[in-house]
Amino acid sequence: MKELLLKRKGRFILYVLACFLPVVDTLLRNFSFALIIGSIEKGQMDYFVKVFALAIFFAVLGILLFILSRFMRISFMRDTILDVRIQAFDKILKHSYKNFSKKSKDVYISNLINDINVFEQHFFHKLLNVIYFGGQYTASLIILLFLDYKFALSLFVVSIVLFFFSKSFEKKTVKLQEEVSENNEKFTTNIANTFNGLEILKLNNIEDKFLGSTLKAVDKVERKKLHYTVFTEGQRNLTNFLGFVIFVGILIYSISSILNGASFAKTALMLQLSNGCVWPIVQLFPFLNELRASNTIYNKITKNDEDTSSSIVKEKNFEFNSEIRVEGLKFNYDGKEIFKGASFNIEKGKKYLLKGESGSGKSTLIKLLSMVVDDYEGSITMDGVNYREIKEESLNNNVSFVYQDVFLFEDTIANNITLFKDIPEEKILKAAEGAGLIEFLNEKKLGLQETLMENGKNLSGGQRQRISIARAIVKNASILFVDEGTSSLNEELGRAVEDTILSLDSTVIAISHRYYKGITEKYDYVLEVKNGLVTQYKSQDYFSMEVLAL
Ligand SMILES: Nc1ncnc2c1ncn2[C@@H]1O[C@H](COP(=O)(O)OP(=O)(O)OP(=O)(O)O)[C@@H](O)[C@H]1O
């Protein structure tokens, strides 16, 4: 938080000064009041008129100071909030894919929308109040020190007691604010799930069931917000009550001072200044707790929380000229064993088909080989280099993926193939040709420059898959991972796409439940995943075995 505020040091100082201007206004009003009481005590009309004129001047000055304060604060607040938005967005984009995929994307959306809005609405309001009340307290206490130092010191001691009293609420305030944030995340995920599955909900007439669970999530968020508000307001009311008790004490002290001969004007000024000490300090502490809660939210949405505890430094570049060797691979999801010592090799340029029952670990194996998960035991080496030492960015530059669901951008076909990289049109066309997209492009008036609709709504399943294959070709991907790349296509399209994949120079590691006679046999090897182990077969052997088994 400090770095954020001090990023624009000069403007932050200006902001703090701006928060002090209302303190000057309050002090001027205190003096006006004391002077008016003094003039009444004096009983001279001339003096009273002068004092009254001065009080009006101070009142007008106060309004001007308020307007000036607002102008001085506004641009700093706007730019700082913008920084928070950029930092929060940047944090998400900088996540490695592995860490990004640990949470639902809706949680990130909630952080970007709900948490930033909460921060935006609360942070500067609290900061302004903390500076204003802190300033008023300090200024009043210093003046009181000159007027009656014993009295000022006693007030100081009382404020320290109040500080520790208020501090006891800090943890709970921070925790409640975190709970509001967590429930906002759950609510956003719930809403997103409902919308994602709206088609199926409607077709099966089960919207009401989901409406019920959404309403429950809304109820929970609202309850948490209420809990937070009741707690912070309760805290404020309790400290206000203590403030009232202290003020009664001050009032008794003031009356006894007047009875002992102190002037009305001085007593009025001291009373006003004590007021300026007690009430601000009473207000300040709850605000301070809420400011800390805002700080926690700021850290949550902007600070990098990736686990960097691994002692292995990733400094090697991806270089794949010969083979990937997997030895004694063990992996589990929260104790559920998926691999228990699998060993096999992947040769450069060969095509591998992963086979195995549903849930046997085929997709997990692709995740391990593409570094999406790396908390495995055993060893994976690429041309002798430990996989864990290879920079993720370097690997990502050399591999490509074809999934059942292809994400397409609302942009030109060219940008969807190059993924926004600067690649000559000639090369893009060659990739499109390799992926069997030429016929599709010829139908488009603008060819490669034709814009796709949101997530390629205007494309068929086969066309979408071909675009993802064109991505792999244009990237010159050394390894192509395919997870059910043809399962959503009809037989004819599936055959064509599979054939295209198998004709690439890349090493292919694919999962497919489909068997295309005359095409599937083109895989060099089958890796069968069974009982936590991987067995490698030459594809002809594997398929002849399957035929025999039938
Ligand atoms: N992120 C995860 N957290 C916990 N368990 C998981 C996770 N991903 C997969 N699993 C479990 O690990 C096992 C292997 O899953 P995986 O997706 O690798 O299987 P698969 O062979 O690809 O299955 P299918 O052919 O049905 O797609 C399954 O039992 C699955 O439930």
The ligand as a Gaussian input file, in Angstrom:
#p B3LYP/6-31G(d) Opt

LIG

0 1
 N       -7.873000     -31.064000     -10.872000
 C       -8.192000     -32.270000     -10.361000
 N       -8.308000     -32.412000      -9.037000
 C       -8.608000     -33.616000      -8.488000
 N       -8.816000     -34.751000      -9.210000
 C       -8.717000     -34.659000     -10.540000
 C       -8.406000     -33.415000     -11.188000
 N       -8.367000     -33.622000     -12.523000
 C       -8.657000     -34.932000     -12.700000
 N       -8.856000     -35.540000     -11.518000
 C       -9.130000     -36.995000     -11.313000
 O       -7.995000     -37.689000     -11.766000
 C       -8.378000     -38.850000     -12.483000
 C       -7.751000     -38.814000     -13.865000
 O       -8.329000     -37.759000     -14.592000
 P       -8.006000     -37.503000     -16.114000
 O       -8.826000     -36.339000     -16.562000
 O       -6.546000     -37.417000     -16.287000
 O       -8.558000     -38.859000     -16.765000
 P       -8.747000     -39.222000     -18.291000
 O       -8.095000     -40.544000     -18.482000
 O       -8.290000     -38.122000     -19.180000
 O      -10.328000     -39.347000     -18.343000
 P      -11.344000     -39.163000     -19.589000
 O      -10.987000     -40.183000     -20.618000
 O      -12.669000     -39.449000     -18.978000
 O      -11.205000     -37.753000     -20.044000
 C       -9.896000     -38.868000     -12.504000
 O      -10.330000     -39.752000     -11.515000
 C      -10.307000     -37.460000     -12.153000
 O      -11.481000     -37.452000     -11.423000

